[in-house]
Amino acid sequence: MRRWNGWGDNTIQYPLSSGALSFLEEAVGHGVPPADAPMADVLAKVPPSRLANLPDANLIRTDSATRLRHARGQSLPDWVALRSGRIPAFPDGVAFPTGAADVARLLAYAAETDARVIPYGGGTSVVGHINPEPGEQPALTVSLRRMNQLS
């Protein structure tokens, strides 16, 4: 089960045995889990989109929640950023094309608006390639989620 900032069901606990807990506390000290940043707090940090004159409101979404969910992948630095709420940049829009014609329209739009295009497949991004970089150029993430065939 995937949450907005992690994996698993946080209502299920996997307690350590007292022996394992004692060993770990002796080896590394008493652990205190960090507090997760609430989603509402992180959503409040999402700046307004810099994309203008959207070609199709059904094709590109600019709401904060969609942009947050596409701001990071699943590498360790990405999870730390999501759980702490420290995300330096967000995509300005997330597109959901369904075919080659939509992709062509999106690439033309990106060229017109000087937007960087970030392809987004499954969202794993263990090397950080889906993370928008801070800067003046808007970033358009293109999710391949609705693409179900090659043409």
DSSP file (Angstrom, degrees, kcal/mol; ACC not computed):
  #  RESIDUE AA STRUCTURE BP1 BP2  ACC     N-H-->O    O-->H-N    N-H-->O    O-->H-N    TCO  KAPPA ALPHA  PHI   PSI    X-CA   Y-CA   Z-CA
    1    1 A M              0   0    0      0, 0.0     7,-3.2     0, 0.0     2,-0.5   0.000 360.0 360.0 360.0 128.0    0.0    0.0    0.0
    2    2 A R  E     -A    7   0A   0      5,-0.2     5,-0.2     7,-0.0     2,-0.2  -0.839 360.0-166.4-101.1 130.4    1.4    3.3   -1.0
    3    3 A R  E >   -A    6   0A   0      3,-3.0     3,-0.7    -2,-0.5     5,-0.0  -0.494  42.6 -95.8 -98.0 176.5    0.9    6.5    1.0
    4    4 A W  T 3  S+     0   0    0      1,-0.2     3,-0.1    -2,-0.2    -1,-0.0   0.805 123.2  21.2 -65.5 -26.9    1.6   10.0   -0.2
    5    5 A N  T 3  S-     0   0    0     78,-0.1     2,-0.3     1,-0.0    -1,-0.2   0.061 130.0  -2.7-131.5  27.1    5.0    9.9    1.5
    6    6 A G  E <  S-A    3   0A   0     -3,-0.7    -3,-3.0    76,-0.1     2,-0.3  -0.991  70.5 -85.5 174.2-172.9    5.9    6.2    2.0
    7    7 A W  E    S+A    2   0A   0     -2,-0.3    -5,-0.2    -5,-0.2    -3,-0.0  -0.852  70.8  34.8-118.7 154.7    4.9    2.6    1.7
    8    8 A G  S    S-     0   0    0     -7,-3.2     2,-0.8    -2,-0.3    -2,-0.0  -0.080  88.1 -65.3  96.8 169.2    2.9    0.3    4.0
    9    9 A D    >   -     0   0    0      1,-0.1     3,-1.9    -6,-0.0    -1,-0.0  -0.854  37.7-158.9 -96.6 109.6    0.0    0.5    6.3
   10   10 A N  T 3  S+     0   0    0     -2,-0.8    -1,-0.1     1,-0.3    -2,-0.0   0.448  86.6  69.1 -75.2   3.7    1.0    2.8    9.2
   11   11 A T  T 3  S+     0   0    0      2,-0.0     2,-0.5     0, 0.0    -1,-0.3   0.553  86.5  80.1 -91.2  -8.6   -1.7    1.2   11.4
   12   12 A I    <   -     0   0    0     -3,-1.9     2,-0.4     2,-0.0    -3,-0.0  -0.856  67.5-160.3-100.8 129.9    0.2   -2.1   11.5
   13   13 A Q        -     0   0    0     -2,-0.5    -2,-0.0     2,-0.0    -3,-0.0  -0.846  13.4-161.0-109.8 145.0    3.1   -2.3   13.9
   14   14 A Y        -     0   0    0     -2,-0.4    -2,-0.0     0, 0.0     2,-0.0  -0.764  22.3-160.7-121.6  82.4    6.0   -4.8   13.8
   15   15 A P        -     0   0    0      0, 0.0     2,-0.2     0, 0.0     3,-0.1  -0.320  12.3-126.5 -69.4 145.6    7.4   -4.8   17.4
   16   16 A L        -     0   0    0      1,-0.1     2,-0.0     2,-0.1     0, 0.0  -0.537  29.6-101.2 -83.1 154.6   10.9   -6.1   18.0
   17   17 A S     >  -     0   0    0     -2,-0.2     4,-2.6     1,-0.1     5,-0.2  -0.345  35.5-109.8 -67.4 159.9   11.6   -8.7   20.7
   18   18 A S  H  > S+     0   0    0      1,-0.2     4,-2.4     2,-0.2     5,-0.2   0.861 119.5  53.3 -62.9 -34.1   12.9   -7.3   23.9
   19   19 A G  H  > S+     0   0    0      2,-0.2     4,-2.3     1,-0.2    -1,-0.2   0.923 110.8  44.9 -66.0 -44.2   16.3   -8.9   23.2
   20   20 A A  H  > S+     0   0    0      2,-0.2     4,-2.5     1,-0.2    -2,-0.2   0.912 113.7  50.4 -65.8 -41.8   16.6   -7.3   19.7
   21   21 A L  H  X S+     0   0    0     -4,-2.6     4,-2.5     2,-0.2     5,-0.2   0.915 110.8  48.8 -62.8 -43.5   15.4   -3.9   21.1
   22   22 A S  H  X S+     0   0    0     -4,-2.4     4,-2.2    -5,-0.2    -1,-0.2   0.919 110.9  51.1 -61.7 -43.9   18.0   -4.1   23.9
   23   23 A F  H  X S+     0   0    0     -4,-2.3     4,-2.3     1,-0.2    -2,-0.2   0.938 112.8  45.0 -58.9 -48.4   20.8   -5.0   21.4
   24   24 A L  H  X>S+     0   0    0     -4,-2.5     4,-3.2     1,-0.2     5,-0.7   0.902 112.1  51.0 -65.2 -41.6   19.9   -2.1   19.1
   25   25 A E  H  X5S+     0   0    0     -4,-2.5     4,-1.2     1,-0.2    -1,-0.2   0.877 113.0  46.5 -64.4 -35.8   19.6    0.4   22.0
   26   26 A E  H  <5S+     0   0    0     -4,-2.2    -1,-0.2    -5,-0.2    -2,-0.2   0.887 117.7  43.2 -70.9 -38.1   23.0   -0.6   23.2
   27   27 A A  H  <5S+     0   0    0     -4,-2.3    -2,-0.2    -5,-0.2    -3,-0.2   0.901 137.6   5.1 -76.1 -42.2   24.6   -0.5   19.7
   28   28 A V  H  <5S-     0   0    0     -4,-3.2    -3,-0.2     1,-0.3    -2,-0.2   0.462 103.8-110.7-125.9  -3.7   23.1    2.8   18.5
   29   29 A G     << -     0   0    0     -4,-1.2     2,-0.3    -5,-0.7    -1,-0.3  -0.266  56.4 -35.1  96.4 172.9   21.1    4.4   21.3
   30   30 A H        -     0   0    0     -5,-0.1     2,-0.3    -2,-0.1    -5,-0.0  -0.550  65.1-138.2 -72.9 127.2   17.5    4.9   21.9
   31   31 A G        -     0   0    0     -2,-0.3    -2,-0.1     2,-0.0    -1,-0.1  -0.640  16.3-168.0 -90.9 144.1   15.6    5.7   18.7
   32   32 A V        -     0   0    0     -2,-0.3    -2,-0.0     0, 0.0     0, 0.0  -0.979  25.3-126.8-127.5 116.8   13.0    8.3   18.3
   33   33 A P        -     0   0    0      0, 0.0     2,-0.1     0, 0.0     3,-0.0  -0.368  29.0-114.4 -64.4 139.7   11.0    8.2   15.0
   34   34 A P        -     0   0    0      0, 0.0     2,-0.4     0, 0.0    50,-0.0  -0.376  31.5-106.0 -70.2 153.5   11.0   11.5   13.2
   35   35 A A        -     0   0    0     -2,-0.1     2,-0.2     1,-0.0     0, 0.0  -0.653  33.0-126.2 -79.7 132.2    7.7   13.2   12.8
   36   36 A D        -     0   0    0     -2,-0.4    48,-0.2     1,-0.1    47,-0.1  -0.537  23.3-113.1 -75.0 143.2    6.2   13.1    9.3
   37   37 A A        -     0   0    0     46,-2.8    48,-0.1    -2,-0.2    -1,-0.1  -0.647  37.6-115.7 -72.0 127.0    5.3   16.3    7.7
   38   38 A P    >>  -     0   0    0      0, 0.0     4,-1.8     0, 0.0     3,-0.6  -0.386  17.8-123.5 -63.9 142.9    1.5   16.4    7.3
   39   39 A M  H 3> S+     0   0    0      1,-0.2     4,-3.0     2,-0.2     5,-0.2   0.881 110.9  57.7 -55.6 -40.6    0.4   16.4    3.7
   40   40 A A  H 3> S+     0   0    0      1,-0.2     4,-1.5     2,-0.2    -1,-0.2   0.884 105.5  50.6 -59.6 -38.5   -1.6   19.6    4.3
   41   41 A D  H <4 S+     0   0    0     -3,-0.6     4,-0.5     2,-0.2    -1,-0.2   0.896 112.8  45.3 -66.5 -39.8    1.5   21.4    5.4
   42   42 A V  H >< S+     0   0    0     -4,-1.8     3,-1.4     1,-0.2     4,-0.5   0.899 109.4  55.2 -71.6 -39.7    3.5   20.3    2.4
   43   43 A L  H >< S+     0   0    0     -4,-3.0     3,-1.3     1,-0.3    -1,-0.2   0.857 100.9  60.1 -59.6 -33.9    0.6   21.2    0.0
   44   44 A A  T 3< S+     0   0    0     -4,-1.5    -1,-0.3     1,-0.2    -2,-0.2   0.715 101.0  55.8 -66.9 -19.5    0.7   24.7    1.5
   45   45 A K  T <  S+     0   0    0     -3,-1.4    -1,-0.2    -4,-0.5    -2,-0.2   0.544  78.2 108.7 -89.1  -8.7    4.3   25.0    0.3
   46   46 A V    <   -     0   0    0     -3,-1.3     3,-0.1    -4,-0.5    18,-0.1  -0.574  66.7-139.5 -72.5 119.2    3.5   24.2   -3.4
   47   47 A P        -     0   0    0      0, 0.0     3,-0.1     0, 0.0    -2,-0.1  -0.258  30.7 -80.2 -74.3 166.0    3.9   27.5   -5.3
   48   48 A P        -     0   0    0      0, 0.0     2,-0.1     0, 0.0    15,-0.1  -0.299  56.8 -96.2 -60.6 150.4    1.5   28.6   -8.0
   49   49 A S        -     0   0    0     13,-0.2    43,-0.1     1,-0.1    44,-0.1  -0.405  21.9-152.8 -67.6 143.3    2.0   27.0  -11.4
   50   50 A R        +     0   0    0     89,-0.1     2,-0.4    -2,-0.1    -1,-0.1   0.332  64.0 108.1 -97.2   5.3    4.1   29.0  -13.9
   51   51 A L        -     0   0    0     41,-0.3     2,-0.3    88,-0.1     3,-0.2  -0.703  50.2-173.0 -85.4 132.6    2.4   27.3  -16.9
   52   52 A A        +     0   0    0     -2,-0.4    -2,-0.1     1,-0.2    61,-0.0  -0.817  55.5  22.7-121.9 162.2    0.1   29.6  -18.7
   53   53 A N  S    S-     0   0    0     -2,-0.3    -1,-0.2     1,-0.1    -2,-0.0   0.919  77.6-152.2  50.5  54.2   -2.4   29.2  -21.5
   54   54 A L        -     0   0    0     -3,-0.2     3,-0.2     1,-0.1    -1,-0.1  -0.317   8.9-139.4 -58.4 134.2   -2.9   25.5  -21.0
   55   55 A P  S    S+     0   0    0      0, 0.0     2,-0.3     0, 0.0    -1,-0.1   0.803  85.6   3.4 -68.5 -28.0   -3.8   23.7  -24.2
   56   56 A D    >>  -     0   0    0      1,-0.1     4,-1.9     4,-0.0     3,-1.5  -0.837  58.3-150.4-161.5 114.9   -6.4   21.5  -22.6
   57   57 A A  T 34 S+     0   0    0     -2,-0.3     5,-0.1     1,-0.3    -1,-0.1   0.756 102.2  55.1 -62.7 -23.5   -7.5   21.5  -18.9
   58   58 A N  T 34 S+     0   0    0      1,-0.1    -1,-0.3    -3,-0.1     3,-0.1   0.667 109.3  48.0 -81.1 -15.3   -8.2   17.8  -19.2
   59   59 A L  T <4 S+     0   0    0     -3,-1.5    37,-2.4     1,-0.2     2,-0.5   0.836 114.9  38.5 -92.4 -38.4   -4.7   17.0  -20.4
   60   60 A I  E  <  -B   95   0B   0     -4,-1.9     2,-0.4    35,-0.2    35,-0.3  -0.964  67.5-160.5-121.3 126.3   -2.6   19.0  -17.9
   61   61 A R  E     +B   94   0B   0     33,-3.1    33,-2.5    -2,-0.5    -3,-0.1  -0.871  12.7 177.4-104.9 138.3   -3.4   19.3  -14.2
   62   62 A T        +     0   0    0     -2,-0.4   -13,-0.2    31,-0.2    -1,-0.1   0.227  35.4 129.0-121.3  12.0   -1.9   22.0  -12.1
   63   63 A D     >  -     0   0    0      1,-0.1     4,-2.0    31,-0.1     5,-0.2  -0.365  66.6-118.4 -69.6 152.3   -3.5   21.3   -8.7
   64   64 A S  H  > S+     0   0    0      1,-0.2     4,-2.6     2,-0.2     5,-0.2   0.858 108.7  54.6 -60.5 -40.8   -1.2   21.1   -5.7
   65   65 A A  H  > S+     0   0    0      2,-0.2     4,-2.4     1,-0.2    -1,-0.2   0.920 110.1  45.5 -64.8 -44.0   -1.9   17.5   -4.8
   66   66 A T  H  > S+     0   0    0      1,-0.2     4,-0.7     2,-0.2    -1,-0.2   0.913 114.3  49.2 -65.1 -41.5   -1.1   16.2   -8.3
   67   67 A R  H >< S+     0   0    0     -4,-2.0     3,-0.6     1,-0.2    -2,-0.2   0.894 111.1  49.8 -65.3 -40.0    2.0   18.2   -8.5
   68   68 A L  H >< S+     0   0    0     -4,-2.6     3,-1.7     1,-0.2     4,-0.4   0.928 107.5  53.8 -63.2 -45.0    3.2   17.1   -5.0
   69   69 A R  H 3< S+     0   0    0     -4,-2.4    -1,-0.2     1,-0.3    -2,-0.2   0.652 114.3  42.6 -66.6 -14.0    2.6   13.4   -5.9
   70   70 A H  T << S+     0   0    0     -4,-0.7    -1,-0.3    -3,-0.6    -2,-0.2   0.211  90.9  88.7-113.2  13.6    4.8   13.8   -9.0
   71   71 A A  S <  S+     0   0    0     -3,-1.7     2,-0.3    60,-0.1    -2,-0.1   0.725  94.4  21.0 -84.2 -22.3    7.6   15.9   -7.3
   72   72 A R        -     0   0    0     -4,-0.4    -1,-0.1    59,-0.1    53,-0.1  -0.946  63.4-144.3-144.5 160.9    9.7   13.0   -6.1
   73   73 A G        -     0   0    0     -2,-0.3    52,-0.2    52,-0.3    51,-0.2   0.237  44.2 -81.3-100.1-135.1   10.4    9.3   -6.8
   74   74 A Q  S    S+     0   0    0     50,-3.4    52,-0.2     4,-0.1    51,-0.1   0.124  77.1 121.5-129.9  20.8   11.2    6.5   -4.4
   75   75 A S  S  > S-     0   0    0     50,-0.5     4,-2.5    49,-0.2     5,-0.2  -0.346  78.2-101.8 -74.7 167.3   14.9    6.8   -3.8
   76   76 A L  H  > S+     0   0    0      1,-0.2     4,-2.4     2,-0.2     5,-0.2   0.931 124.7  49.3 -58.3 -46.7   16.1    7.2   -0.2
   77   77 A P  H  > S+     0   0    0      0, 0.0     4,-2.3     0, 0.0    -1,-0.2   0.878 110.4  52.6 -61.1 -33.5   16.7   11.0   -0.7
   78   78 A D  H  > S+     0   0    0      2,-0.2     4,-2.7     1,-0.2    -2,-0.2   0.932 109.6  47.4 -65.6 -44.7   13.2   11.3   -2.2
   79   79 A W  H  X S+     0   0    0     -4,-2.5     4,-3.0     2,-0.2     5,-0.3   0.891 111.5  51.1 -64.5 -38.8   11.6    9.5    0.8
   80   80 A V  H  X S+     0   0    0     -4,-2.4     4,-2.1    -5,-0.2     6,-0.3   0.930 111.5  48.0 -62.9 -43.7   13.5   11.7    3.2
   81   81 A A  H  X>S+     0   0    0     -4,-2.3     4,-1.5    -5,-0.2     5,-1.1   0.930 115.3  44.7 -61.9 -45.4   12.3   14.8    1.3
   82   82 A L  H  <5S+     0   0    0     -4,-2.7   -45,-0.2     1,-0.2    -2,-0.2   0.927 115.0  46.3 -65.9 -45.1    8.7   13.6    1.2
   83   83 A R  H  <5S+     0   0    0     -4,-3.0   -46,-2.8     1,-0.2    -1,-0.2   0.826 119.1  41.1 -70.1 -29.4    8.6   12.6    4.9
   84   84 A S  H  <5S-     0   0    0     -4,-2.1    -1,-0.2    -5,-0.3    -2,-0.2   0.665 105.1-126.7 -89.4 -17.1   10.3   15.8    6.1
   85   85 A G  T  <5 +     0   0    0     -4,-1.5     2,-1.1    -5,-0.2    -3,-0.2   0.601  65.9 134.8  80.8  11.3    8.3   18.0    3.7
   86   86 A R      < +     0   0    0     -5,-1.1    -1,-0.2    -6,-0.3    -2,-0.1  -0.733  19.4 153.8 -97.8  88.3   11.5   19.6    2.4
   87   87 A I        -     0   0    0     -2,-1.1     3,-0.1     1,-0.1   -15,-0.0  -0.962  29.2-162.4-119.1 114.7   11.0   19.6   -1.4
   88   88 A P  S    S+     0   0    0      0, 0.0     2,-0.3     0, 0.0    -1,-0.1   0.734  71.2  14.0 -74.1 -21.3   12.9   22.3   -3.2
   89   89 A A        -     0   0    0     43,-0.1   -43,-0.0   -18,-0.1     0, 0.0  -0.997  58.6-160.7-154.5 150.7   10.9   22.2   -6.5
   90   90 A F        -     0   0    0     -2,-0.3    49,-0.3    43,-0.1   -22,-0.1  -0.926  35.6 -99.6-126.4 150.5    7.6   20.9   -7.8
   91   91 A P        -     0   0    0      0, 0.0    49,-0.2     0, 0.0     3,-0.1  -0.442  26.0-137.2 -64.2 149.9    6.5   20.4  -11.4
   92   92 A D  S    S-     0   0    0     47,-2.6   -41,-0.3     1,-0.3     2,-0.3   0.680  82.7  -0.3 -82.1 -18.5    4.3   23.2  -12.6
   93   93 A G  E     - c   0 140B   0     46,-1.1    48,-2.5   -26,-0.1     2,-0.5  -0.973  60.8-140.5-163.5 156.4    1.9   20.8  -14.2
   94   94 A V  E     -Bc  61 141B   0    -33,-2.5   -33,-3.1    -2,-0.3     2,-0.3  -0.987  20.4-156.1-126.4 121.1    1.4   17.1  -14.8
   95   95 A A  E     -Bc  60 142B   0     46,-3.3    48,-2.6    -2,-0.5   -35,-0.2  -0.712   9.0-163.0 -98.9 147.8    0.1   15.9  -18.1
   96   96 A F        -     0   0    0    -37,-2.4    48,-0.1    -2,-0.3    46,-0.1  -0.655  17.8-174.8-128.0  73.9   -1.8   12.6  -18.7
   97   97 A P        -     0   0    0      0, 0.0    49,-0.3     0, 0.0     3,-0.1  -0.291  17.5-163.2 -69.9 156.1   -1.6   11.9  -22.5
   98   98 A T        -     0   0    0      1,-0.2    50,-0.4    49,-0.1     2,-0.3   0.459  67.2  -1.7-114.9  -6.3   -3.5    9.0  -24.0
   99   99 A G  S  > S-     0   0    0     48,-0.1     4,-1.9     1,-0.1     3,-0.3  -0.965  85.5 -74.6-167.9-178.3   -1.7    8.8  -27.3
  100  100 A A  H  > S+     0   0    0     -2,-0.3     4,-2.5     1,-0.2     5,-0.2   0.840 121.6  56.9 -61.2 -37.1    0.8   10.1  -29.7
  101  101 A A  H  > S+     0   0    0      1,-0.2     4,-2.2     2,-0.2    -1,-0.2   0.908 107.5  48.4 -63.5 -41.1   -1.3   13.1  -30.7
  102  102 A D  H  > S+     0   0    0     -3,-0.3     4,-2.5     2,-0.2    -1,-0.2   0.920 111.0  50.6 -63.5 -43.3   -1.5   14.2  -27.1
  103  103 A V  H  X S+     0   0    0     -4,-1.9     4,-2.6     1,-0.2    -2,-0.2   0.916 109.5  50.7 -62.2 -42.8    2.3   13.8  -26.7
  104  104 A A  H  X S+     0   0    0     -4,-2.5     4,-2.2     1,-0.2    -1,-0.2   0.916 110.9  48.9 -60.8 -43.5    2.9   15.9  -29.8
  105  105 A R  H  X S+     0   0    0     -4,-2.2     4,-2.5     1,-0.2    -2,-0.2   0.905 111.8  49.7 -61.6 -41.7    0.7   18.7  -28.5
  106  106 A L  H  X S+     0   0    0     -4,-2.5     4,-2.6     2,-0.2    -2,-0.2   0.906 110.6  48.3 -66.2 -41.8    2.4   18.6  -25.1
  107  107 A L  H  X S+     0   0    0     -4,-2.6     4,-2.1     2,-0.2    -1,-0.2   0.890 112.4  49.0 -67.0 -37.9    5.9   18.8  -26.6
  108  108 A A  H  X S+     0   0    0     -4,-2.2     4,-2.3    -5,-0.2    -2,-0.2   0.919 112.1  49.1 -64.3 -43.0    4.8   21.7  -28.9
  109  109 A Y  H  X S+     0   0    0     -4,-2.5     4,-2.2     1,-0.2    -2,-0.2   0.908 109.8  51.4 -62.2 -42.7    3.3   23.4  -25.8
  110  110 A A  H  X>S+     0   0    0     -4,-2.6     5,-2.2     1,-0.2     4,-0.7   0.894 110.3  49.2 -62.7 -39.5    6.5   22.9  -23.8
  111  111 A A  H ><5S+     0   0    0     -4,-2.1     3,-0.5     3,-0.2    -1,-0.2   0.908 111.2  49.9 -65.4 -41.1    8.6   24.4  -26.7
  112  112 A E  H 3<5S+     0   0    0     -4,-2.3    -2,-0.2     1,-0.2    -1,-0.2   0.868 119.6  36.2 -63.8 -37.5    6.2   27.4  -26.8
  113  113 A T  H 3<5S-     0   0    0     -4,-2.2    -1,-0.2    -5,-0.2    -2,-0.2   0.376 106.4-122.1 -99.7   3.6    6.4   28.0  -23.1
  114  114 A D  T <<5 +     0   0    0     -4,-0.7     2,-0.3    -3,-0.5    -3,-0.2   0.856  55.9 161.8  56.8  37.4   10.1   27.0  -22.7
  115  115 A A      < -     0   0    0     -5,-2.2     2,-0.3    -6,-0.2    24,-0.2  -0.672  42.0-122.4 -88.8 141.7    9.1   24.4  -20.2
  116  116 A R  E     -d  139   0B   0     22,-2.9    24,-3.6    -2,-0.3     2,-0.5  -0.627  26.9-138.3 -75.5 141.2   11.4   21.5  -19.2
  117  117 A V  E     -d  140   0B   0     -2,-0.3    24,-0.2    22,-0.2    22,-0.0  -0.900  17.1-170.6-107.4 129.7    9.7   18.1  -19.9
  118  118 A I  E     -d  141   0B   0     22,-2.5    24,-3.0    -2,-0.5     2,-0.2  -0.961  16.2-141.8-119.8 112.5   10.1   15.3  -17.4
  119  119 A P  E     -d  142   0B   0      0, 0.0     2,-0.5     0, 0.0    24,-0.2  -0.547  15.9-163.3 -72.8 138.7    8.8   11.9  -18.5
  120  120 A Y  E     +d  143   0B   0     22,-2.7    24,-2.7    -2,-0.2    25,-0.3  -0.938  19.2 160.6-129.1 107.2    7.2   10.0  -15.6
  121  121 A G  S    S-     0   0    0     -2,-0.5    23,-0.2    22,-0.2    24,-0.1   0.739  77.4 -19.2 -89.2-104.4    6.7    6.2  -16.0
  122  122 A G  S    S-     0   0    0     21,-0.1    -2,-0.0    22,-0.1    21,-0.0   0.589  86.5-120.4 -84.1 -11.3    6.1    4.2  -12.8
  123  123 A G  S    S+     0   0    0    -53,-0.0     7,-0.0   -49,-0.0    -3,-0.0   0.599  76.0 123.8  85.8  11.1    7.5    7.0  -10.6
  124  124 A T        +     0   0    0    -51,-0.2   -50,-3.4   -50,-0.1   -49,-0.2   0.967  30.1 168.3 -71.1 -50.2   10.3    4.9   -9.0
  125  125 A S    >   +     0   0    0    -52,-0.2     3,-1.4     1,-0.2   -50,-0.5   0.859   4.8 174.1  42.7  56.2   13.1    7.3  -10.1
  126  126 A V  T 3  S+     0   0    0      1,-0.3   -50,-0.2   -52,-0.2    -1,-0.2   0.598  79.5  46.0 -69.8  -7.5   15.8    5.7   -7.9
  127  127 A V  T 3  S-     0   0    0    -52,-0.1    -1,-0.3     0, 0.0    -2,-0.1   0.336 116.3-109.9-114.4   5.1   18.3    8.0   -9.5
  128  128 A G  S X  S+     0   0    0     -3,-1.4     3,-1.2    -4,-0.1    -2,-0.1   0.613  72.1 136.4  85.2  12.7   16.3   11.2   -9.3
  129  129 A H  T 3  S+     0   0    0      1,-0.2    -3,-0.1   -11,-0.0    -1,-0.1   0.642  70.8  51.9 -73.8 -12.1   15.5   11.8  -12.9
  130  130 A I  T 3  S+     0   0    0     -5,-0.1    -1,-0.2   -12,-0.1   -12,-0.1   0.468  83.6 107.3 -97.9  -1.1   11.9   12.7  -12.3
  131  131 A N  S <  S-     0   0    0     -3,-1.2   -59,-0.1    -6,-0.1   -60,-0.1  -0.650  71.6-128.3 -80.4 119.9   12.7   15.4   -9.7
  132  132 A P        -     0   0    0      0, 0.0   -43,-0.1     0, 0.0    -2,-0.1  -0.399  21.7-130.8 -63.9 143.2   12.2   18.9  -11.1
  133  133 A E        -     0   0    0      1,-0.1   -43,-0.1    -2,-0.1     2,-0.0  -0.733  24.8-105.0 -92.3 143.8   15.2   21.2  -10.5
  134  134 A P        +     0   0    0      0, 0.0     2,-0.3     0, 0.0   -45,-0.1  -0.372  69.4 103.9 -61.8 147.2   14.8   24.6   -9.0
  135  135 A G  S    S-     0   0    0      1,-0.1     0, 0.0     2,-0.0     0, 0.0  -0.935  80.1 -76.8 160.6-179.9   15.0   27.4  -11.5
  136  136 A E  S    S+     0   0    0     -2,-0.3    -1,-0.1     2,-0.1     0, 0.0   0.789  96.8  88.2 -77.5 -30.0   13.2   29.9  -13.6
  137  137 A Q  S    S-     0   0    0     -3,-0.1   -22,-0.1     1,-0.1   -23,-0.1  -0.478  81.2-120.3 -72.8 137.8   12.0   27.5  -16.3
  138  138 A P        -     0   0    0      0, 0.0   -22,-2.9     0, 0.0     2,-0.5  -0.412  24.1-135.8 -69.7 155.6    8.6   25.8  -15.6
  139  139 A A  E     - d   0 116B   0    -49,-0.3   -47,-2.6   -24,-0.2   -46,-1.1  -0.964  13.3-164.3-117.9 129.9    8.6   22.1  -15.5
  140  140 A L  E     -cd  93 117B   0    -24,-3.6   -22,-2.5    -2,-0.5     2,-0.4  -0.952   8.3-155.8-113.9 112.7    6.0   19.9  -17.2
  141  141 A T  E     -cd  94 118B   0    -48,-2.5   -46,-3.3    -2,-0.6     2,-0.7  -0.750   4.9-154.5 -86.9 132.0    5.9   16.3  -16.0
  142  142 A V  E     -cd  95 119B   0    -24,-3.0   -22,-2.7    -2,-0.4     2,-0.3  -0.897   8.2-155.2-111.7 103.2    4.4   13.9  -18.6
  143  143 A S  E     - d   0 120B   0    -48,-2.6     3,-0.4    -2,-0.7   -22,-0.2  -0.596   9.2-159.7 -78.0 133.3    2.9   10.9  -16.9
  144  144 A L    >   +     0   0    0    -24,-2.7     3,-1.4    -2,-0.3    -1,-0.1   0.258  61.1 112.4 -94.2  11.5    2.7    7.8  -19.1
  145  145 A R  T 3  S+     0   0    0    -25,-0.3    -1,-0.2     1,-0.3   -49,-0.1   0.817  79.7  41.2 -55.2 -38.3    0.0    6.3  -16.8
  146  146 A R  T 3  S+     0   0    0     -3,-0.4     2,-0.7   -49,-0.3    -1,-0.3   0.438  88.4 105.0 -94.4   0.5   -2.8    6.5  -19.4
  147  147 A M    <   +     0   0    0     -3,-1.4   -48,-0.1     1,-0.1   -49,-0.1  -0.725  37.3 164.2 -82.6 117.6   -0.6    5.4  -22.4
  148  148 A N        +     0   0    0     -2,-0.7     2,-0.3   -50,-0.4    -1,-0.1   0.271  54.9  33.1-121.3  11.8   -1.6    1.9  -23.1
  149  149 A Q        -     0   0    0    -51,-0.1     2,-0.4     0, 0.0    -1,-0.1  -0.991  67.6-123.1-159.6 159.3   -0.2    1.2  -26.6
  150  150 A L              0   0    0     -2,-0.3   -51,-0.0     1,-0.1    -2,-0.0  -0.844 360.0 360.0-102.1 142.9    2.7    2.1  -28.9
  151  151 A S              0   0    0     -2,-0.4    -1,-0.1     0, 0.0   -52,-0.0   0.378 360.0 360.0-129.3 360.0    2.0    3.6  -32.2
